Amino acid sequence: MMKKLFLLLSLFFGLTTLSAQNAMKENKLVGVWQLCNMTDIGFGTSPKMERVPYLKVFSPKGSLTNLMISPKGEVFLTMEGSYDLKSDTSYVEHIGKLLVSSAMDGRDNEMTYEFLDENVLMITFQIVDNKGEVLNCQEVWERVVMPDRE
């Protein structure tokens, strides 16, 4: 009887540990994100997020695409590549091609990120411009969600 109880408890704790590990490996970046500008609206108030026409798409299988929607409604790629999660606060973009800087084509770019809430993400990184200068960047992205039906 004690052996069966021990075996049952071992199985329970083993499954609980495995379930917790799978939950930690959940990729919270997966989805479509829209770039936001943060604007200060006055003394003593919180900044306001204004959405701009840039999207970032993290696929579950590791591909990564950035898109822009022009004022005429045309959609085009601004970056294509893939990504690898490194930790709960960093990932690497493997840039195939970046529209704004050919100096970044084919490079890996370390990105740090922080969730400001479940659907707001702040990403900090550096890029090298076409003149070879390193630029420090910080972007705020909001998850694109499906609205409720009315």
C-alpha positions in Angstrom: 0.0 0.0 0.0 2.8 2.4 0.9 4.5 1.7 -2.5 1.3 2.5 -4.4 0.9 5.8 -2.4 4.5 6.8 -3.0 4.2 6.0 -6.7 0.9 8.0 -6.9 2.5 11.0 -5.1 5.6 10.8 -7.3 3.4 10.8 -10.4 1.4 13.7 -9.2 4.4 15.9 -8.3 6.1 14.9 -11.6 3.1 16.0 -13.6 2.7 19.2 -11.6 6.3 20.1 -12.2 6.0 19.3 -16.0 2.9 21.4 -16.2 4.6 24.4 -14.5 7.6 24.1 -16.8 5.3 24.1 -19.9 3.5 27.2 -18.5 6.9 29.0 -18.1 7.8 28.2 -21.7 4.6 29.8 -23.0 5.6 32.4 -25.5 3.7 35.5 -24.6 5.2 37.4 -27.5 3.2 35.4 -30.1 0.6 37.5 -31.9 0.2 40.8 -33.7 1.4 44.0 -32.1 0.8 47.6 -33.0 3.4 50.3 -32.4 2.4 53.2 -30.2 3.7 56.6 -29.7 3.7 57.8 -26.1 2.6 61.4 -25.8 2.6 63.5 -22.7 -0.7 65.3 -22.3 0.1 67.6 -19.5 1.6 68.1 -16.0 0.6 65.4 -13.5 -1.1 63.1 -16.1 0.0 59.8 -17.5 1.3 59.6 -21.0 -1.3 58.7 -23.7 -0.7 55.9 -26.1 -1.4 56.7 -29.7 -1.4 53.8 -32.2 0.6 54.3 -35.4 0.4 52.2 -38.6 3.2 49.7 -37.9 2.6 46.1 -37.0 5.0 43.4 -35.6 3.9 39.7 -36.0 5.5 37.0 -33.9 4.6 33.6 -35.1 4.5 30.5 -32.8 7.2 28.8 -35.0 9.7 31.7 -34.8 9.1 33.8 -37.9 9.0 37.6 -37.4 7.6 40.2 -39.7 7.2 44.0 -39.3 4.7 45.7 -41.6 3.7 49.3 -42.3 0.4 50.6 -43.6 0.8 53.7 -45.7 -1.5 56.7 -45.7 -2.9 55.4 -49.0 -3.7 52.0 -47.4 -0.9 50.1 -49.0 0.8 47.5 -46.7 4.4 46.6 -47.1 7.1 44.8 -45.1 9.6 46.8 -43.1 11.5 43.8 -41.7 11.5 40.1 -42.2 13.3 37.4 -40.3 12.9 35.2 -37.3 13.4 35.3 -33.6 14.5 33.1 -30.7 13.4 33.6 -27.1 16.4 33.8 -24.7 14.6 34.4 -21.4 11.5 36.0 -20.0 13.0 39.4 -20.7 15.1 39.0 -23.9 14.9 37.6 -27.4 17.1 37.8 -30.5 15.8 39.0 -33.9 17.6 37.3 -36.8 17.1 40.0 -39.3 16.9 38.9 -42.9 16.2 42.4 -44.3 15.4 45.7 -42.6 13.9 48.5 -44.7 15.3 51.4 -42.7 18.9 50.1 -42.5 20.8 47.8 -44.9 23.6 47.7 -42.3 21.3 45.4 -40.2 20.5 43.0 -43.0 21.6 39.5 -42.1 22.5 40.4 -38.5 21.3 39.2 -35.1 19.9 41.9 -32.8 19.5 41.3 -29.0 16.2 42.8 -27.8 15.1 43.2 -24.2 11.5 43.5 -23.4 9.1 44.1 -20.5 5.4 43.6 -20.3 3.9 46.9 -18.9 0.6 44.9 -18.7 -0.8 41.8 -20.4 -1.2 43.6 -23.7 1.4 46.3 -23.7 5.1 45.5 -24.4 8.1 47.8 -24.2 11.1 46.7 -26.3 14.6 48.2 -25.9 17.3 47.6 -28.5 20.0 49.1 -30.7 20.3 49.4 -34.5 23.1 50.4 -36.7 22.1 53.0 -39.3 23.3 53.2 -42.9 26.1 55.6 -41.7 27.3 53.0 -39.2 26.1 54.9 -36.2 24.6 52.9 -33.3 21.1 54.1 -32.3 19.5 53.3 -28.9 15.8 52.6 -29.4 12.8 51.9 -27.2 9.4 51.1 -28.6 6.0 50.5 -27.0 3.7 47.9 -28.7 0.1 47.1 -27.9 -1.3 43.6 -28.7 -3.9 43.6 -31.4 -7.0 41.7 -30.1 -10.2 40.7 -31.6 -13.0 42.9 -30.4 -16.1 41.5 -28.9 -19.1 41.0 -31.1 -22.0 43.4 -30.6 
